[in-house]
Amino acid sequence: MKKLIVPLEIKLRILRNKLVEKKQYNAWLKKGKPIPPPHLVKQNLLKSYKDKYKLNILIETGTYLGDMVYAQKNNFNSIYSIEIQSFLYEAAKRRFKNLLLISLQISNSI
């Protein structure tokens, strides 16, 4: 298997995002865990459910920018995400075009 070479700019962006998430998490804890929790808490909760219930598939409604899909891409064998807004769907489609485990749908989730 060919190793993916990640440009330095992307590595720095990922590191910056992780630092921002950690800062948001710490601020949330300091404030007494108000609702809604930061994205990192939601990511960790999904991962814990996946492990606890031995889940391999994630189905999400409301793709938005695809941050949850991206955060879970290494945790699930298949991810399905449904977005109602065409411009958000198209942006997510471009973002995940090379990830075969991610299936995006443009539809109403009901």
Buried (B, 14 or more C-beta within 10 A) or exposed (E): EEEEEEEEEEEEEEEEBEEEBEEBBEEBEEEEEEEEBBBBBBBEEBBEEBEEEEEEEBEBBEBBEBBBBBBBBEBBEEBBBBBBEEEBBEBBBEBBEEEEBBBBBBEEEE
